[in-house]
Amino acid sequence: MRIVILGAGQVGSSVAENLVSEANDITVVDTNPERLKTLQDRLDLRTVTGNAAHPAILEQAGARDADMLLAVTQSDETNMVACKLGATMFNIPTKVARIRSADYLSHPEIFSAENFAVDLSICPEQVITDYIAKLLEFPESLQVLEFAGGRVSLVAVRAFHGGPLVGHELQYLRQHMPQIDTRVVAIFRQDSPIIPEGKTVVEVGDEVFFLAATENIRGVMRELRRQDKPVKRVMIGGGGNIGRRLASAIEHKYEVKIIERSKGGAERLAANLARSLVLAGDVTDEELLEAENIGDMDVFCALTNDDENNIMSSLLAKRMGARKVVALINRSSYVNLVQAGQIDIAISPAQATIGTLLAQVRRGDCVAVHSLRRGAAEALELVAHGDAQSSKVVGRRVEQIDLPAGAAIAAIVRRRGTPAIPGATGAAARDSDVIIAHHDTLIEAEDHVIVFVVNKRTVPRVEKLFQVGVGFL
Amino acid sequence: MAWLIAISPVLGIIAMAMSASHLLPVFTSLVLNDGTTVLFVSSMLVNFIFGLALWLATRHHRRELHIREGILLITLVWVGGALFACVPLLWGLGLSFTDAYFESMSALTATGATLVAGLDRLPPSLNVWRAELQWIGGMGVIVLVVAILPMVGVGGRQISKAEIPGPMKDDQMTPRVTQTAKGLWIIYFALTLACFACYRLAGMSWLDALIHSFTTLSLGGFSSHDASLGFFNSLAIEAVAMVFMTLAGINFATHFMAWRQKSLVSYRRDSELPYFLAVLAVSVLGITAFLWTKGTYPEPLTALRYAAFNTISVATNTGYATTDYAQWPVFAPLWLMFLGTFVACSGSAGGGVKMIRAMILYRQVFREFNKLSHPNAIDPLKIGRQVVANQVVFSVLAFFFAWLATLVSMTLLLTLSGLDAITAFSAIVASLNNIGPGLDHVGPAGNFSVLSDFQTWVCSITMVLGRLELLTVLVILTPAFWRK
């Protein structure tokens, strides 16, 4: 795919990095030549220096025969104008814009084809906020990802002593909870994947990925570890864009304290937030944490824009007694360093947001993609089109599908009654059944199939399976 | 002196306007033939000639006023207005100047304290005049509190500049005071008209409906009967009065917005309103329960009727009464007086500290508590979703201190002159907050005629101090104000 990325900031560079590795043809545009140079030194891509909303610059970046435009600069306005240009001047089929202002987002009509022609708007800060809010709802989980408009959830949990299933074979889950259908899709033991089978024994410390209908998540989680107390008190370190969004999203549900270093920033926060307690100070200030009862916090989220600060403050918080600590870490090497150690959850903003974009890049009718384990694994929601002749999946049982090793069909979401509208999500998806896949489950046309891929390298082969053969056309 | 000359033409115009407002009692006396026509026409002429002379003499000195001149003007309008307006009372009621001035100040400040007994036997046009003065006073107060004081920023009033929600902000209610005043007066006039119609429908005579609609909307509380609204003993009339007193107790800027936007959203956005209504509701129910359990009214519904009317009346600073509530067990009348000190919303003709200031003071206390337990917390004082600047909080604190100091010193002054404690205290509370009747000798059954001349003057001064939000008047007494 030929992709033009506008903006080489945090989002732009991490997206570029992810997409380059998938044999895409990438051009990055930014006004800052230094940023582009560091990017070019590291990755195999083309760069253009200039204003991303100027036709000449877009032309130079190869917009004329681009398949996709990712406008992810800091400025909403630049992104919108670029999309409009991409549509009117260059006929780019897919245009994605990063839009942060809630004001724009509350008027979706301005993104339509005749207006700004934004096919998909993403707001990374919002994605991360939702992600953390979800984690607070399920404090035992490491990750909660949704498919099919929220009908199905993929959850990562660390197995602990005391969980009924720990030390048993997976098939025991079936006997223990006959009424709940779930599927363990992968187990990571000391960072290496194990393809789970009925006889696989869950050990203490395993990171278990399972998939179930969203309403059953709690029940399954109880099998793997003792239920934690629900979260009541949350402390947020850093009142930047993400910290502020998170605080205002959760302040009516939990007791929230938020620490912001700059006095002015703290005052603005306090003016905007209704119930959170805003504290001015340093997140790594031991005395401040102590004075604000860090030991009684259920969750501490370090969300400043400084990786080191986040790591240090969350380590400090953990040592001072916070039950669970979450740190926002941009640098992937750091993520690997700290995850599963003292820090309970390390969130990589790039990983959290890349999924939305990947869904656009994937071939086949891909509804959702979630990037897992720092991009090593991936979970995809694909729609099976065609019929038994044209498709390699439709009309076949799961065991008959020629999936590459390490890939597993985890669940199917099937629209009730009439065949589903292609690409149905949201409201349409609610009107559907969740079928946890077994070896003999038959896949029908227009099913949403959720595939878990342990090794990202095999993703193209999975995509290929779901592409409709030429005969269909 | 230059200042006085600069504001004199304005005062002249006000005297002439006051003279024009004599037309209503003149008309009443002509229709009813109550023998006061000559009185009012001569008073009208005195006012007109005086105003015209003042205007003619100084009109060439008229110019844009500075803020200090503005403050001086505000005070002079009320002090001078009461002077112009007291002429018919002086001649028609045979009152001493002290008493006539008190009565006319009580009218113009929409207080409603009276020292005239035998109201029922008064020539009707004099009652109309008293009521009309309150109505005019209320009109002035509303423009003052909604449009003028926020501009000057007296006692934290600047908050209401930011408080005014929605399109008003870019419209800048303040620079075009005349425009705003017109809008507010339309609302005021329309509500008065509605109130008049309702009173008439509820069974009042044309004259009574006119007088009472004037004094209801201005939250003044003058009545043409010694027994106040208790005279009618009609549930319907009481209900009408309660509804309109409550409406008049709400910020007129909110009514104005609702009228302009043709929607009720502004009521939902008004941050004072829920507290205003909640305090009223809780107090009504509480006093009902109290009176019922104490056996004052054995019937719970009777208790509710009396409690509701008198509570709303005193809390909104109107000062009507349907019974001598001073005779209730002492907790209830004291509670009523307490409500009268703060319940009215900021942009109404009600007096006292005002709900918004009470809210700010209350939050400030909790802010101090919070500071003790969380020294690092950034905890702005918020009213609704609006952050209140510390400067405003300080102004409010200063206002509240001035209010308290006035309350204490004026009460002490009255007791020094020989008045008993309850009468003195309640007379000052009633005057300072523009409620009207106090307790004991000056209670709803008595009136202010028991006061000596000195005490009457103290109350007159207290009324104008309270009406003009203290600082506006007090600043004139500071040397810095007069320094060039």
Boltz contact constraints between the chains, C-beta under 6 A:
constraints:
  - contact:
      token1: [A, 266]
      token2: [B, 378]
      max_distance: 6.0
  - contact:
      token1: [A, 267]
      token2: [B, 378]
      max_distance: 6.0
  - contact:
      token1: [A, 270]
      token2: [B, 378]
      max_distance: 6.0
  - contact:
      token1: [A, 270]
      token2: [B, 380]
      max_distance: 6.0
  - contact:
      token1: [A, 271]
      token2: [B, 380]
      max_distance: 6.0
  - contact:
      token1: [A, 271]
      token2: [B, 387]
      max_distance: 6.0
  - contact:
      token1: [A, 277]
      token2: [B, 377]
      max_distance: 6.0
  - contact:
      token1: [A, 278]
      token2: [B, 378]
      max_distance: 6.0
  - contact:
      token1: [A, 279]
      token2: [B, 376]
      max_distance: 6.0
  - contact:
      token1: [A, 279]
      token2: [B, 377]
      max_distance: 6.0
  - contact:
      token1: [A, 280]
      token2: [B, 376]
      max_distance: 6.0
  - contact:
      token1: [A, 280]
      token2: [B, 378]
      max_distance: 6.0
  - contact:
      token1: [A, 281]
      token2: [B, 376]
      max_distance: 6.0
  - contact:
      token1: [A, 288]
      token2: [B, 376]
      max_distance: 6.0
